[in-house]
Amino acid sequence: RAILALPVWLAVAILAGLASDRLRRVERARQRDVGELDAVRHEAESRYQALAEALPLVTLISAPNDRNSVSYVSPQVETLLGYSPAEWQEDPELYSKLLHPDDRDEVLAGAKQQATGAAPSKAEYRLLARGGHVIWVREEVTTIRGPKGKPLYTQTLLIDIGERKRAEEERERLLAAEREATARTVERQRRLDLVREPGQVLASSLDYRS
């Protein structure tokens, strides 16, 4: 329960730190005793998976240059998009298929750039859930590198921001309605002024010429 209450930025930092710790431990094991490597790797992967599955977000692991080569996806993905982790494993192109057509090219281009960059990247875009309804997500991507800087894999976190987007849309709708009401009020006042001005002129003098 304490993990579920973590802010998203802290969850991201924990996952990134855990991934780096995993690499360091594996490397130390390789240097000490090759026989211990599998045990250390298994322990590190188990810790990573346990944390990833406890956080209120979706975690994907893929190759650095290929977002479609998903080697791991946390079970939260089924709640978010309606597709099970097994379906993601069976269909390598599922991620690309679920990208909203208006966002697909930009997102995939950004994924290729991330593989060569050092800093984590963030983006907001739409995915199509099972049934076709749109899900807004915020993506936070980190490329995990080995001791010599070589990209090993990409960690992608997907956070559901649908509620925030709906709030923004509602706020825009209310602002548009307010602007429309204000415009109608101004126009009504302008018409009243046009009617009032001749009346004031007529009442200002009894001289028919004026």
C-alpha positions in Angstrom: 0.0 0.0 0.0 2.9 2.4 0.7 4.3 1.7 -2.7 0.9 2.6 -4.4 1.0 6.0 -2.7 4.4 6.9 -4.1 4.4 10.0 -6.5 5.0 9.0 -10.1 8.3 10.8 -10.3 9.5 8.9 -7.3 8.3 5.6 -8.7 10.2 6.4 -11.9 13.4 7.1 -9.9 13.0 3.9 -8.0 12.6 1.8 -11.1 15.6 3.5 -12.8 17.7 3.0 -9.7 16.7 -0.6 -9.4 17.6 -1.2 -13.0 21.0 0.3 -12.5 21.5 -1.6 -9.3 20.6 -4.8 -11.2 23.3 -4.1 -13.8 26.0 -3.3 -11.2 25.2 -6.5 -9.2 25.3 -8.7 -12.3 28.6 -7.1 -13.3 30.1 -7.6 -9.9 29.0 -11.2 -9.9 30.6 -11.7 -13.3 33.9 -10.4 -12.0 33.7 -12.5 -8.8 32.4 -15.9 -9.9 30.6 -16.8 -13.1 28.8 -19.5 -11.3 26.9 -16.9 -9.2 25.8 -14.9 -12.1 22.4 -16.6 -12.7 21.4 -16.5 -9.1 22.2 -12.8 -8.8 20.4 -12.0 -12.1 17.3 -14.0 -10.9 17.2 -12.1 -7.6 17.6 -8.7 -9.3 14.9 -9.5 -11.9 12.5 -10.8 -9.1 13.0 -7.5 -7.1 12.4 -5.4 -10.3 9.3 -7.4 -11.3 7.8 -7.2 -7.8 8.2 -3.4 -7.7 7.0 -2.9 -11.3 3.8 -4.9 -10.6 3.0 -3.0 -7.4 3.1 0.5 -8.9 0.0 2.2 -10.4 1.5 2.3 -13.9 2.5 0.1 -16.8 6.1 -1.0 -17.2 7.5 -2.2 -20.6 11.0 -3.5 -21.3 12.1 -3.5 -24.9 15.2 -3.4 -27.1 16.8 0.0 -27.4 16.1 0.6 -31.0 12.8 -1.3 -31.3 9.8 -0.4 -29.2 7.9 -3.4 -30.7 10.4 -6.0 -29.2 8.7 -6.1 -25.8 10.4 -8.6 -23.6 8.4 -7.7 -20.5 5.1 -5.9 -19.7 3.6 -5.5 -16.3 0.1 -6.9 -15.7 -1.4 -3.5 -15.2 -1.5 -3.2 -19.0 -4.6 -5.4 -19.1 -6.5 -3.0 -16.8 -5.4 0.0 -18.8 -5.8 -1.2 -22.4 -7.6 -4.5 -22.2 -4.8 -6.7 -23.6 -3.0 -9.2 -21.4 0.8 -9.5 -21.1 0.6 -12.8 -23.0 -1.0 -11.0 -25.9 1.8 -8.4 -25.9 4.3 -11.3 -26.1 2.5 -13.0 -28.9 2.1 -10.0 -31.1 5.4 -8.0 -31.4 3.7 -5.2 -33.3 0.8 -4.7 -30.8 2.3 -1.5 -29.4 2.5 0.1 -32.8 -1.0 -1.1 -33.6 -2.4 0.5 -30.5 -0.9 3.9 -31.1 -3.5 6.5 -32.2 -3.1 7.1 -36.0 -2.5 10.9 -35.4 0.3 10.2 -32.9 2.0 7.0 -34.3 4.7 8.5 -36.5 5.8 11.1 -33.9 5.9 8.5 -31.1 7.9 5.9 -33.0 10.3 8.6 -34.3 10.8 9.7 -30.7 11.6 6.2 -29.6 14.4 5.9 -32.1 15.9 9.2 -30.9 15.7 8.1 -27.3 17.9 5.0 -28.0 20.8 7.4 -28.9 20.1 9.9 -26.1 21.4 9.9 -22.6 18.6 11.7 -20.8 15.2 10.2 -20.0 12.4 11.5 -22.2 8.7 12.3 -21.6 5.7 12.5 -24.0 2.0 12.5 -23.9 -0.1 10.7 -26.6 -3.1 8.5 -27.2 -3.5 4.7 -27.3 -6.4 2.7 -28.5 -7.7 0.2 -25.9 -9.6 -2.9 -26.7 -13.0 -1.8 -28.1 -11.5 1.2 -29.8 -11.8 3.9 -27.0 -9.0 6.3 -26.6 -6.7 6.3 -23.6 -4.4 9.2 -22.9 -1.0 8.3 -21.4 2.1 10.0 -20.3 5.2 8.1 -21.3 8.5 8.3 -19.4 11.4 6.4 -21.1 14.8 5.6 -19.9 17.5 3.7 -21.8 19.4 1.4 -19.5 23.1 1.2 -20.4 25.9 -1.1 -19.4 29.1 -0.2 -17.6 30.7 1.0 -21.0 27.7 3.0 -22.0 26.2 0.5 -24.5 22.4 0.6 -24.6 21.1 -2.7 -23.1 17.3 -2.1 -23.1 14.7 0.5 -22.9 12.4 0.9 -19.9 9.0 2.6 -20.7 6.5 3.7 -18.1 2.9 4.5 -19.1 0.8 6.6 -16.7 -2.9 7.0 -17.3 -3.6 10.7 -17.6 -7.2 10.4 -18.9 -8.7 12.0 -15.8 -6.5 15.0 -16.2 -7.2 15.3 -19.9 -11.0 15.1 -19.2 -10.6 17.9 -16.6 -8.7 20.0 -19.1 -11.3 19.5 -21.8 -14.1 20.4 -19.4 -12.3 23.5 -18.4 -11.8 24.5 -22.0 -15.5 23.9 -22.6 -16.5 26.1 -19.7 -14.2 28.8 -20.8 -15.6 28.7 -24.4 -19.1 28.9 -23.0 -18.1 31.9 -20.8 -16.6 33.6 -23.8 -19.7 33.0 -25.9 -22.0 34.3 -23.1 -19.8 37.4 -22.8 -19.9 38.0 -26.5 -23.7 37.7 -26.5 -24.0 40.1 -23.6 -21.8 42.7 -25.4 -23.8 42.4 -28.6 -27.1 42.8 -26.7 -25.8 45.9 -24.9 -24.6 47.3 -28.3 -28.1 46.9 -29.7 -29.7 48.5 -26.7 -27.3 51.4 -27.0 -28.3 51.8 -30.7 -32.0 51.9 -29.7 -31.4 54.3 -26.7 -29.4 56.9 -28.6 -32.1 58.0 -31.0 -34.6 58.1 -28.1 -32.4 60.4 -26.2 -31.9 62.7 -29.2 -35.7 62.8 -29.7 -36.4 63.7 -26.1 -33.6 66.3 -25.9 -35.5 69.0 -27.7 -39.0 70.1 -28.8 -37.6 71.9 -31.8 -38.8 69.8 -34.8 -35.7 70.8 -36.9 -33.4 69.5 -34.2 
